[in-house]
Amino acid sequence: MSMWKSCLLLLIFTLNSFSQSNNSGIAIYKVKPSSKLVEGLSKQNRIYAEIKDAVNHLDQLQYNLYFDSEIAYYDIEEQLANEQNPAVQNAAKLARNTPFYTLQPSGEIFNKIEFMGDHYLIAHKCSDYDWEIHEETKIIQGYTCLKATSGIEGRNEETIEVVAYFCPQIPFNYGPKGYCGLPGMILHLENNLVVYEMTDIQFKAIDAISFERKGIVKTRRGFSTYVDSLATATFGWGRK
């Protein structure tokens, strides 16, 4: 039996046994730099000191994932969003300091950002991730998680590997930064920059999550192309 089939069977069993009182809650994530980011830092980089300072402040960040059976909202802790320390601000930019909404059962994901005075909804779907589930496991805050990997397109169209550990015992199709598409909540996520790991989860009633489709909707590639075109028109250059 494939890992996907085994996970789906476990998810179905878990859904049947999951009590109604566990249908919503909040998961808290802390962050740290990935080994790839640390290894890739070069003192020859003209902003090396600024990047290094931001990396050293990543552990001060906290992200909250509010969820119920129909929607999840992921964002930086409110008090940190207004942090005045430049190093913490840069750390938040490195880890992403804009909110993500994940809608179920459609699997739509929207990242709300503001750019040059306009509001955008950067859209993609859970099905965009081509996850491969592995047999490797990891215990996170007492929950047994399975490893999964997927490739995503980077800024220069290179493929970046994303590593996730998800928990079939927590039957919600959500995760940090809008990552989803696995049969269980993602409790650990690592890309080429940052590691996100759940440090606490509380199953409880939460305030209704409000999401309005207000803003200019673009795909991630469409928005990147748009920013490139503006940079080229304004400065005569763009990302290669």
C-alpha positions in Angstrom: 0.0 0.0 0.0 1.4 3.4 -1.0 2.2 6.1 1.7 -0.6 8.3 0.2 -3.2 5.5 0.6 -2.0 4.7 4.1 -2.2 8.4 5.1 -5.7 8.8 3.6 -7.0 5.8 5.5 -5.6 7.2 8.7 -7.0 10.6 8.0 -10.5 9.1 7.4 -10.3 7.2 10.7 -9.1 10.3 12.5 -11.9 12.5 11.0 -14.5 10.0 12.2 -13.0 10.0 15.8 -12.2 13.7 15.9 -14.7 15.4 18.3 -16.7 18.4 17.3 -14.9 20.5 20.0 -11.7 20.1 18.0 -13.0 21.7 14.9 -11.1 24.9 15.4 -8.2 26.4 17.1 -4.8 28.1 16.9 -1.4 26.8 16.1 1.7 28.8 17.0 4.9 28.6 14.9 8.4 29.8 15.7 11.0 30.3 13.1 14.8 29.9 12.6 17.1 30.1 9.7 17.5 27.1 7.4 21.0 25.5 7.1 21.0 26.5 3.4 20.5 30.1 4.2 23.3 30.1 6.8 25.7 28.2 4.4 24.8 30.6 1.6 25.6 33.8 3.4 28.7 35.5 1.9 30.7 38.3 3.5 31.1 39.6 -0.1 27.4 40.4 -0.3 27.1 44.2 0.0 24.3 43.8 2.6 25.9 40.9 4.4 25.7 42.6 7.8 22.1 43.5 7.4 21.1 40.0 6.4 23.2 38.4 9.2 21.5 40.7 11.7 18.0 39.7 10.4 18.9 36.0 10.6 20.0 36.5 14.2 16.6 37.9 15.1 14.4 35.2 13.4 14.0 33.4 16.7 12.1 36.5 18.0 9.3 36.0 15.5 6.0 34.2 16.2 3.3 33.3 13.7 -0.2 32.3 14.4 -2.4 29.9 12.4 -6.1 30.3 13.2 -8.2 27.6 11.7 -11.6 25.9 11.5 -13.0 23.4 9.0 -13.5 25.9 6.3 -10.8 28.5 6.5 -7.4 29.3 8.0 -5.7 32.6 8.6 -1.9 32.8 9.0 -0.1 35.9 10.1 2.7 37.3 12.2 1.9 37.9 15.9 0.2 41.3 16.0 2.6 43.0 18.4 5.6 42.0 16.2 3.9 43.4 13.1 4.5 46.9 14.7 8.0 46.2 15.9 10.3 49.2 15.5 13.6 47.3 15.7 15.0 47.3 12.0 16.6 43.9 12.5 13.3 42.4 13.6 11.5 44.1 10.8 14.0 42.6 8.3 13.7 39.2 9.9 9.9 39.4 9.5 10.4 40.3 5.8 12.7 37.3 5.4 10.1 35.0 7.0 7.2 36.8 5.3 5.1 39.3 7.2 1.9 39.4 5.1 -1.2 37.3 5.9 -2.2 34.1 4.1 -5.8 32.7 3.8 -6.5 29.1 2.9 -10.1 28.2 1.9 -11.6 24.7 2.1 -12.8 22.6 0.4 -11.8 24.6 -2.7 -8.1 24.6 -1.7 -7.6 28.2 -2.7 -4.8 30.2 -1.1 -4.5 34.0 -1.0 -1.6 36.1 0.2 -2.7 39.6 0.9 0.0 42.2 0.1 0.2 45.9 -0.5 2.5 47.1 -3.3 2.9 50.7 -4.5 -0.3 51.8 -2.9 -2.4 48.9 -4.4 -3.8 45.9 -2.6 -3.1 42.5 -4.2 -4.3 38.9 -3.6 -1.6 36.6 -4.7 -3.5 33.4 -5.5 -2.6 29.7 -5.8 -4.0 26.3 -4.8 -3.2 23.4 -2.5 -3.1 21.2 -5.6 -0.2 23.3 -7.0 2.1 21.4 -4.6 3.2 18.0 -5.9 3.9 16.3 -2.6 5.9 13.1 -2.2 5.3 11.4 1.1 8.2 9.5 2.7 8.5 7.0 5.5 10.6 9.2 7.7 8.9 10.5 10.8 9.5 13.2 13.4 7.9 13.9 16.8 6.8 17.5 17.1 5.3 18.6 20.5 4.2 15.0 21.0 2.6 14.5 17.6 4.0 11.9 15.2 4.6 13.5 11.8 5.4 12.2 8.4 7.9 13.8 6.0 6.8 15.1 2.6 8.7 17.0 -0.1 7.8 19.1 -3.0 9.5 21.4 -5.5 8.5 25.0 -6.0 9.6 27.6 -8.5 12.1 30.1 -7.2 12.7 33.7 -8.2 15.0 32.7 -11.1 12.8 29.8 -12.2 15.0 27.3 -10.4 13.4 24.5 -8.4 13.5 24.9 -4.7 12.9 21.9 -2.5 10.4 22.3 0.3 10.4 19.8 3.2 7.3 19.4 5.4 6.3 17.2 8.3 2.6 16.8 8.6 0.4 15.1 11.2 -2.5 12.9 10.1 -3.7 13.0 13.7 -4.7 16.7 13.1 -7.0 16.4 10.1 -6.8 19.9 8.7 -5.5 20.7 5.3 -3.4 23.8 6.4 0.1 24.8 7.3 2.4 27.8 7.7 2.6 30.4 4.8 -0.4 28.9 3.1 1.2 25.5 2.5 -1.3 22.8 2.3 -2.3 19.7 0.2 -1.3 17.0 2.6 -3.6 14.6 4.6 -2.9 16.4 7.9 -1.8 19.7 9.3 1.8 20.8 8.5 3.7 21.2 11.8 7.2 21.8 10.3 8.1 23.5 7.1 11.5 24.3 5.7 12.5 26.1 2.5 15.8 27.5 1.3 15.5 30.4 3.8 13.6 29.6 6.9 12.3 26.8 9.1 8.8 27.1 10.6 7.9 24.7 13.4 4.8 24.4 15.5 5.5 25.0 19.2 1.9 24.9 20.5 -1.6 24.0 19.3 -4.8 24.8 21.1 -8.2 23.3 20.0 -10.8 25.8 21.0 -13.5 28.1 19.7 -12.1 31.1 17.8 -13.6 34.2 16.4 -15.0 33.8 12.9 -12.3 34.4 10.3 -13.3 37.1 7.8 -11.9 37.1 4.3 -13.0 39.4 1.5 -11.8 39.0 -2.1 -10.9 42.7 -2.3 -7.8 43.5 -4.3 -6.1 42.8 -7.6 -5.8 39.0 -8.1 -2.6 37.7 -9.6 -0.8 34.4 -9.6 2.6 34.3 -8.0 4.3 34.1 -11.4 2.0 36.9 -12.8 2.8 39.2 -9.9 6.6 38.4 -10.2 6.4 39.2 -13.9 4.5 42.4 -13.2 7.2 43.6 -10.7 9.9 42.7 -13.2 8.2 44.8 -15.9 7.9 47.8 -13.5 11.6 47.5 -12.6 12.6 47.3 -16.2 10.5 50.3 -17.2 11.6 52.4 -14.2 15.3 51.5 -13.8 16.1 49.7 -17.1 16.7 46.3 -15.3 14.8 43.3 -14.0 15.5 40.1 -12.2 17.4 37.7 -14.4 
